[in-house]
Amino acid sequence: MNRTPLLPACCRSWLLLGVAGWLLAAPPALAGGGWTRKKQHGYAKVGLTTVSTNRYHPLTGGTIETARFRQQVYSFYGEYGLTDRLEATLSFPFYRRAAFPGLTPGRGVGDPELGLRYGLLTGSWPLAVSVAAEAPLGNPNVFGQDRTDPSIFLRLPTGDGEWNVWTRAALSHTLGRLPAYFTLSAGYNKRTGGFTDQYSYGAQVGYQLLGKLWLTATGRTLGNVRPPDLTRFGAIGLGEGVAYSTAGLGASYALTKNFSATADWAAGFGRLRNVYSGNQYTFGVAWEW
């Protein structure tokens, strides 16, 4: 959840829905949206996402109560302006750890996503489009073993073992003289390895208080373009058929001109497939230059 509800293995910050910047006419002070970075300007964020829940939603639907699932994801996100309209992006869950009681944890590096974003429109209605490739650096064959009986094990992967190619678009607008904005976004995930392609759409609104604190509200949906193949690999938030909707709240506080602290909460609702649901918390620090 590479920008989800408690989505084990796909926990990712909502990085495409931007936040307006220090000035309303400036690029966003956080990341994404319809704005792009100016040449040689950038943004970098390191974050920790945590989840603890016992509600799992299988591919066939419904809810199953399981032993408590816990996961921590340490991630990096960055943007760098190559020109005044073209920027490079990197989203990298560089360490994942997932565990159930009594089992050894599954842990390791996740799947990095490297992309390019181009600003088609600027001004009061900036529109950016992007293409990004997610590489199968994570391990789909990590298992947690029972601490007393090694013959009992459960797959706890750090990646899905496939290439993904995401095409996305984001349109933003600042609300007149108000220190506020909104962003609409949509995307399509071309999957390989026989997995079902996915689509996403969402919206975010933000408002600035006291010149330093941005508050945001976000909604996002990820779905499959056709019914998933129940015979395909689909372990806990990775592989085939992952689907969810999320609602979230966030805050970003400027500690200095260049550094900020961030905190986000998200929860899942609606059509949930191959994911855990509950409360997800993300804490991070960001640097903009």
C-alpha positions as CSV (number, residue, x, y, z in Angstrom):
1,M,0.0,0.0,0.0
2,N,4.3,1.1,-3.1
3,R,1.1,6.0,-2.2
4,T,-4.5,1.4,1.6
5,P,-6.5,-0.1,4.5
6,L,-4.4,-2.5,6.5
7,L,-3.2,-4.0,3.4
8,P,-0.5,-6.4,4.3
9,A,2.1,-6.4,1.6
10,C,0.7,-3.5,-0.3
11,C,0.7,-0.8,2.3
12,R,1.7,2.4,0.6
13,S,1.2,6.2,1.3
14,W,-1.2,8.0,-1.1
15,L,1.5,9.7,-3.0
16,L,-0.3,10.8,-6.1
17,L,-2.8,13.0,-4.4
18,G,-0.9,16.2,-3.7
19,V,-1.0,18.9,-1.1
20,A,-0.7,22.6,-2.0
21,G,2.6,24.2,-1.3
22,W,4.0,27.0,0.9
23,L,2.2,29.4,-1.5
24,L,-1.0,28.5,-3.3
25,A,0.6,29.1,-6.7
26,A,3.6,27.0,-5.8
27,P,4.2,23.3,-6.4
28,P,2.9,21.1,-3.6
29,A,4.8,21.0,-0.4
30,L,4.2,17.3,-0.1
31,A,4.0,14.9,-3.0
32,G,2.2,14.3,-6.3
33,G,-1.1,15.7,-7.4
34,G,-1.2,17.7,-10.7
35,W,2.0,19.6,-9.7
36,T,5.4,18.5,-10.8
37,R,8.8,19.6,-9.4
38,K,10.8,22.3,-11.0
39,K,14.2,21.4,-12.4
40,Q,16.7,20.3,-9.7
41,H,14.0,20.6,-7.0
42,G,12.9,17.6,-5.1
43,Y,11.0,15.9,-2.3
44,A,12.0,12.9,-0.1
45,K,10.1,11.2,2.6
46,V,10.9,8.2,4.9
47,G,7.9,6.6,6.7
48,L,6.8,3.8,8.9
49,T,3.4,2.1,8.3
50,T,2.0,-0.1,11.0
51,V,-1.0,-2.4,11.2
52,S,-2.5,-4.8,13.7
53,T,-5.8,-6.7,12.9
54,N,-7.5,-10.1,12.9
55,R,-10.0,-9.4,10.0
56,Y,-9.1,-10.9,6.7
57,H,-11.2,-10.7,3.5
58,P,-10.6,-13.6,1.1
59,L,-10.9,-13.5,-2.7
60,T,-14.3,-15.0,-2.5
61,G,-15.6,-12.2,-0.3
62,G,-16.8,-12.0,3.3
63,T,-14.7,-11.7,6.4
64,I,-12.7,-14.3,8.3
65,E,-11.4,-13.7,11.8
66,T,-7.8,-15.0,12.2
67,A,-5.0,-14.9,14.6
68,R,-3.8,-11.3,15.0
69,F,-1.8,-10.1,12.0
70,R,0.9,-7.5,12.5
71,Q,3.0,-5.7,9.8
72,Q,5.5,-2.9,9.7
73,V,6.6,-1.3,6.4
74,Y,9.5,1.1,6.2
75,S,9.3,3.1,3.0
76,F,11.0,5.8,1.0
77,Y,9.3,8.1,-1.5
78,G,11.1,10.7,-3.7
79,E,10.5,13.1,-6.5
80,Y,13.2,15.0,-8.5
81,G,12.7,17.6,-11.2
82,L,14.5,16.6,-14.4
83,T,13.0,19.6,-16.2
84,D,10.4,22.2,-15.2
85,R,7.7,19.7,-16.2
86,L,9.3,16.3,-16.0
87,E,10.2,14.6,-12.8
88,A,11.4,11.2,-11.7
89,T,9.7,9.3,-8.9
90,L,10.7,6.4,-6.6
91,S,8.5,4.6,-4.2
92,F,10.3,1.9,-2.3
93,P,9.2,-0.2,0.7
94,F,12.7,-1.1,1.6
95,Y,11.8,-3.3,4.6
96,R,8.7,-5.3,5.3
97,R,8.0,-7.4,8.4
98,A,4.8,-9.4,8.8
99,A,4.0,-11.8,11.6
100,F,1.3,-14.0,13.3
101,P,1.5,-15.2,16.9
102,G,3.7,-18.3,17.2
103,L,5.2,-18.0,13.8
104,T,8.6,-16.7,12.7
105,P,8.1,-13.4,10.9
106,G,8.3,-12.9,7.1
107,R,10.7,-10.0,6.4
108,G,12.8,-8.5,3.7
109,V,12.9,-5.9,1.0
110,G,9.7,-5.0,-1.0
111,D,9.1,-4.1,-4.6
112,P,10.4,-0.7,-5.7
113,E,8.4,1.5,-8.2
114,L,10.3,3.8,-10.5
115,G,8.5,6.3,-12.7
116,L,8.3,9.5,-14.7
117,R,5.6,12.2,-14.2
118,Y,5.0,14.9,-16.8
119,G,3.0,18.1,-16.3
120,L,0.6,18.4,-19.2
121,L,-1.1,21.5,-17.7
122,T,0.1,24.1,-15.3
123,G,-1.6,27.1,-13.7
124,S,-4.7,26.9,-11.5
125,W,-5.6,23.5,-12.9
126,P,-2.4,21.5,-13.1
127,L,-2.7,18.0,-14.7
128,A,0.1,15.4,-14.5
129,V,0.4,12.0,-16.1
130,S,2.9,9.3,-15.1
131,V,4.2,5.9,-16.1
132,A,5.9,3.8,-13.5
133,A,7.3,0.2,-13.4
134,E,7.2,-1.8,-10.2
135,A,10.1,-4.3,-10.2
136,P,9.9,-7.8,-8.5
137,L,12.7,-7.2,-6.1
138,G,10.7,-8.6,-3.1
139,N,10.5,-12.3,-2.4
140,P,7.1,-14.0,-3.0
141,N,8.3,-17.2,-1.3
142,V,9.0,-16.1,2.2
143,F,7.3,-18.3,4.9
144,G,6.7,-18.0,8.6
145,Q,7.2,-21.3,10.4
146,D,5.7,-22.4,13.7
147,R,8.2,-21.9,16.4
148,T,7.5,-25.3,18.0
149,D,6.6,-27.3,14.9
150,P,8.5,-26.4,11.7
151,S,6.1,-28.5,9.6
152,I,3.5,-25.8,10.1
153,F,4.1,-22.7,8.0
154,L,2.3,-19.8,6.3
155,R,3.4,-17.8,3.3
156,L,4.3,-14.2,4.3
157,P,5.8,-12.7,1.1
158,T,7.5,-9.4,0.7
159,G,6.7,-9.1,-3.1
160,D,4.4,-10.7,-5.7
161,G,7.2,-11.8,-8.1
162,E,5.8,-9.9,-11.1
163,W,6.4,-6.7,-13.0
164,N,3.7,-4.0,-12.8
165,V,3.3,-1.0,-15.1
166,W,1.2,1.8,-13.7
167,T,-0.2,4.6,-15.8
168,R,-1.7,7.4,-13.8
169,A,-3.2,10.9,-14.1
170,A,-3.9,13.5,-11.4
171,L,-5.8,16.8,-11.7
172,S,-5.5,19.4,-8.9
173,H,-7.0,22.9,-8.2
174,T,-6.4,25.5,-5.5
175,L,-9.6,27.0,-4.1
176,G,-9.4,30.7,-4.9
177,R,-8.0,32.7,-2.0
178,L,-8.5,29.9,0.5
179,P,-5.4,28.0,1.7
180,A,-7.0,24.8,0.3
181,Y,-6.9,22.4,-2.7
182,F,-8.5,19.3,-4.1
183,T,-7.1,16.5,-6.3
184,L,-8.7,13.9,-8.5
185,S,-6.7,10.9,-9.7
186,A,-7.1,7.7,-11.7
187,G,-4.8,4.9,-12.7
188,Y,-4.4,1.6,-14.5
189,N,-2.1,-1.3,-13.5
190,K,-1.0,-3.5,-16.3
191,R,0.1,-6.7,-14.6
192,T,2.2,-9.6,-15.8
193,G,2.6,-13.2,-14.8
194,G,-1.0,-14.0,-15.6
195,F,-2.5,-11.7,-12.9
196,T,-5.7,-9.7,-13.5
197,D,-5.1,-6.0,-14.4
198,Q,-6.3,-3.4,-11.9
199,Y,-7.7,0.2,-11.9
200,S,-7.8,2.9,-9.3
201,Y,-9.5,6.2,-8.7
202,G,-9.7,8.6,-5.8
203,A,-9.9,12.2,-4.4
204,Q,-8.2,14.2,-1.8
205,V,-8.9,17.6,-0.2
206,G,-6.6,19.7,2.0
207,Y,-6.7,22.8,4.1
208,Q,-3.8,24.8,5.7
209,L,-3.9,26.1,9.3
210,L,-1.6,28.7,10.8
211,G,0.7,28.6,7.8
212,K,2.4,25.4,8.9
213,L,-0.1,22.7,9.3
214,W,-1.8,20.9,6.3
215,L,-4.8,18.7,7.1
216,T,-6.0,16.2,4.4
217,A,-8.9,13.9,3.8
218,T,-8.5,11.1,1.2
219,G,-10.6,8.4,-0.4
220,R,-9.3,5.8,-2.8
221,T,-10.5,2.6,-4.5
222,L,-8.5,-0.2,-6.1
223,G,-10.4,-2.8,-8.2
224,N,-9.9,-5.5,-10.8
225,V,-10.9,-5.1,-14.4
226,R,-12.5,-8.6,-14.4
227,P,-13.3,-11.3,-11.8
228,P,-10.0,-12.6,-10.4
229,D,-8.6,-16.1,-11.1
230,L,-9.1,-18.0,-7.8
231,T,-6.4,-20.5,-8.8
232,R,-3.6,-17.8,-8.9
233,F,-1.2,-16.8,-6.2
234,G,-3.0,-14.5,-3.7
235,A,-1.2,-14.5,-0.4
236,I,-2.2,-11.7,2.0
237,G,-2.5,-8.5,0.0
238,L,-0.3,-9.6,-2.9
239,G,-0.8,-11.4,-6.1
240,E,-4.2,-12.0,-7.6
241,G,-7.4,-10.1,-7.0
242,V,-6.4,-7.5,-4.4
243,A,-9.3,-4.9,-4.1
244,Y,-10.3,-2.3,-1.5
245,S,-11.6,1.1,-0.8
246,T,-10.0,3.4,1.9
247,A,-10.8,6.6,3.7
248,G,-8.0,8.4,5.4
249,L,-7.0,11.6,7.3
250,G,-3.6,13.1,7.4
251,A,-1.5,15.9,8.8
252,S,1.8,17.5,7.8
253,Y,3.5,20.1,10.0
254,A,6.4,22.2,8.8
255,L,9.2,22.0,11.4
256,T,11.5,24.3,9.3
257,K,11.4,25.7,5.8
258,N,12.5,22.4,4.3
259,F,11.6,19.7,6.9
260,S,8.2,18.5,7.9
261,A,6.7,15.7,10.1
262,T,3.7,13.7,8.8
263,A,1.0,11.4,10.3
264,D,-1.7,9.6,8.5
265,W,-4.6,7.2,9.4
266,A,-6.5,5.0,7.0
267,A,-9.2,2.3,7.2
268,G,-10.8,0.1,4.6
269,F,-14.5,-0.3,3.6
270,G,-16.6,-1.5,0.7
271,R,-15.5,-4.3,-1.5
272,L,-12.4,-5.8,0.2
273,R,-10.6,-8.8,-1.4
274,N,-7.4,-10.5,-0.4
275,V,-6.6,-7.9,2.3
276,Y,-6.8,-7.4,6.0
277,S,-8.9,-4.4,7.2
278,G,-8.8,-2.2,10.2
279,N,-6.8,0.9,11.2
280,Q,-3.5,1.7,9.6
281,Y,-1.1,4.4,10.9
282,T,1.8,6.0,9.0
283,F,4.4,8.3,10.5
284,G,7.1,10.0,8.6
285,V,9.6,12.9,8.0
286,A,10.0,14.7,4.8
287,W,12.5,17.0,3.2
288,E,11.8,19.4,0.3
289,W,14.3,21.5,-1.6
